[in-house]
Structure formats: structure tokens, C-alpha cells
Amino acid sequence: MTAESPIKLDQFLKLMGVAPTGGAAKMMVQDGHVLVNGETETRRGRKLMSGDRVTVAGETFIVALTVQRSLE
């Protein structure tokens, strides 16, 4: 069995297209514009796991991490 790897909050915001750059993601988080599981999160390095809910500007994203196995 393989454990899922967490993703950092700022990386997640970039991946979802909420923030165009890492710097923009950092500012959004530090300025208190991001909620994780209903609570304001100011740590851009917060590790997210599957099932976490990230809310920005009234839009909520549910984290769904997947594990892929290499066929090599």
C-alpha cells in the first residue's frame, strides 16, 4: 500500500488556477483570503490531504490526491 503525498497550500492554489504565480498565492494566504476546512489559514506551506476543503473568494475546492504506480 502506498500513502498519498500531501500538497502545499500555495502549490494547490497555483494548480487550481486560483493564483497565477507562487507570489500571488503567498500574498492571498498571508493576507487571510484563504480558508482551509472553514478556518482562515495564513501558512502557505500548510500541507493539504485528500478531503480538505479550500475556500477562496467564495469558491470551495475539495482536495483529491491520487497515487499512481509506475509500470516500469
N, C-alpha and C positions, 0 to 999 in steps of 0.2 A: 504494500500500500504506500502511496506517495502523498505527502502532505502538500496542501496548496501553499503557494508563496504569497505573502501579503504584498500589497502595493501601497506606496506612499501617497498621501492625500494630494500633494501637488502634482504628482505624475498622473493620478487618476483624473484630475481636473483638466490636464492637457489632453489626455487620451479621449475624454468625452467631448472635447471641443468647447468646454466651458471657458477655458483660458487659452489664449493663443500662444503664450510663452510661459516658461517657468517663472520668469519675473512677475508676470501678471498673476499667475496662480499664487505666488508668495504674497503679493500685496492683498489679494482677495481674502486669503486666510488670515494674515496678520491684522487686517482691518476689521475682522469679525463678521465677514459676509458669508461664511460657510458654516453650516450645521452638520454634525455627524450624529446620527441617531437622536436627533431632536435637540442637541446641545451645541452651543457655539464652540467651534474648535479653532484655536489660534496657532496650533503647531502644524506647520506644513509637512513635517515628516511623520505625522500620525500614520500608523500602519492600519490599513483597512483590510478586512477579511470579508469573505462571502456573506451576504446578508446585511452588511452595514448599509445604512441609508444616508446619502449625502444630499443636502439641500442647498441650492444656490439660487437666489432671485426667484424663489417660489417654485422652482422645478426640482423634483426629487429623483435621484438616481439610486438604484439598488445595485450594490457591488456583487458581481457574479464572476468569481475567479474560476478558471478551469485548469486542469492538469493535462498536459499532452505527453504521450510516451513516444520516444523516438523509435522508429522501426529499424534502426541500424543494427 
